[in-house]
Amino acid sequence: MSSALETQPPPQATADFGDHLLDILNHGALCLMLSVGHRTGLFDGLRERPPSTSDEIATGTGLNERYVREWLGAMATAGIVTVDPEGPRFALPPAHAACLTRAAAADNLAVFAQYIAVLGAVEDAIVAAFQTGAGVPYEHYTRFHEVMAEDSGQTVLSSLESDILPLVSGLTDHLERGIRALDVGCGSGRIINRLAALYPRSHFTGLDLSAQALARARDEAKAGGLSNVQFVEADAAEMDRHVEAQGYELITTFDAIHDQADPLGVLRGIHRALVPEGIYLMQDIRSSGQIPGDLDHPLGPFLYTVSCMHCMPVSLARGGPGLGAMWGEPRAREYLQRAGFRDIRVHQLAHDPQNNWYVATR
């Protein structure tokens, strides 16, 4: 029989894992500081600014110096900003600004750091759900639609014309001539409003359950003078009551199916709403559908966290199956087939490790 001493882990292995956990603690804290830096405009204020004191940075950004100084402490100790002891003076290197400022557009990773604060706000409800198995309703997630809108700007809007629309052969020609299109789970409407602006001869409908998100969508459409877009407040599972059967040549969903209360029902509704030979374009999270198959996923920990703390519980809260964001390509294909789609093609974009793009024909 092995003694207790023989089963103890090697001291170096324990020390190495302890160091790993310290890195995790530091990085988790930094996600909050990255979010603060993005929301307050501090990263944008530091971009192309010469080395400056905390007083100068606070004055330039219109923020409180004491808070700015403490935030700079987190950024400096993490190596995100450089610090010259004289002053001291702080600067954001150009290579770092290229990943952290609004000028970086699709490369601005500070946008995604906001999810950590949003999800942290529901931790108590999630912990309780581990005991009860219940879900957590959408209304518990403050700012979620706002952050999702920015996320869509990073992952979809930035490559909509260059990479996404060309996935469907001839789609842009059809849009230019004029078709009817429906976006299910449109959220704040940034994507459908962009399409409406690009293709004035086509008509677009956005459908979403959130009145708050749709208010932002309508405001944006009004500000842009768009007369070819409308928004419908409705549950996607009940779209048959709100949209015309076989009424659309194109239907899209962007990261919206896996957290539905009735994902299969929504897909069947989409199939019914398409004209014969109509196209359904579905963006959803890239995953194998099995934990062992996702061990090398570059965003695995982040996506499983978002799934555990948002995608799964919001579905469960409405009596859904709680598929979660990592439901995987095999199950997504199965659901599409069960919904009636037969020609299903899956695309991946070189710059996007997070998503699969499914093109299915009715």
Secondary structure by P-SEA (a helix, b strand, c coil): ccccccccccaaaaaaaaaaaaaaaaaaaaaaaaaaaaaacccccccccccccaaaaaaaacccaaaaaaaaaaaaaaccccccccccbbbbcaaaaaccccccccccccccaaaaaaaaaaaaaaaaaaacccccccccccaaaaaaaaaaaacccccccccccccccaaaaaaaabbbbbbcccccaaaaaaaaaacccbbbbbbbccaaaaaaaaaaaaaaccccbbbbbccccccccccccccccbbbbcccccccccaaaaaaaaaaaccccbbbbbbbbbccccccccccccaaaaaaaaaaccaaaaaaaaccccccccccaaaaaaaaaaacccbbbbbbbcccccbbbbbbcc
